[in-house]
Amino acid sequence: MARETVRDKAGRYLLEGRVIVDRVDAHMVTARVRGDGAIHVARWTAGNWTCSCPLQAQSSYCSHIYALRRITAVDLNKENTP
């Protein structure tokens, strides 16, 4: 069985209702995303995506950020979006 990709995991989180958007305004989007082991905070602030999960320190985008990005349009005009 193939390992679930980061993008597939993000889609599953959305389908399972694991993304709770807490704040949306012109400067920030924040959500709590219940992963497979913990709840993490994914955020867009001033054009940057961050997450409280340990994977965020190792990679540009984790499944929590991908899940939040799939339901927001804060950077549609930015090139090289995943």
Residue pairs with C-beta under 8 A, 6 or more apart in sequence:
4 12
6 59
6 61
6 62
6 63
6 66
7 63
7 66
7 82
9 63
9 66
10 63
10 64
10 65
10 66
10 67
10 69
10 70
11 67
11 70
13 19
13 33
13 34
13 35
13 63
13 64
13 67
14 67
14 70
14 71
18 33
18 34
18 35
18 67
19 31
19 32
19 33
19 67
19 68
19 71
20 31
20 32
20 33
20 34
21 29
21 30
21 31
21 68
21 71
22 30
22 31
22 32
23 29
23 30
24 72
27 45
27 46
28 43
28 44
28 45
29 43
29 44
29 68
29 72
29 74
30 41
30 42
30 43
30 44
31 41
31 42
31 43
31 67
31 68
32 39
32 40
32 41
32 42
33 39
33 40
33 41
33 42
33 51
33 63
33 64
33 67
33 68
35 53
35 63
35 64
38 53
40 51
40 52
40 53
40 62
40 64
41 51
41 52
42 49
42 50
42 51
42 52
42 62
42 64
42 65
42 67
42 68
43 49
43 50
43 51
43 68
44 68
44 69
44 72
44 74
44 75
47 75
47 78
49 60
49 61
49 65
49 68
49 69
50 56
50 65
51 62
51 64
51 65
53 62
53 64
55 62
55 63
56 62
56 64
56 65
60 82
61 69
61 82
66 82
69 75
69 81
69 82
75 81
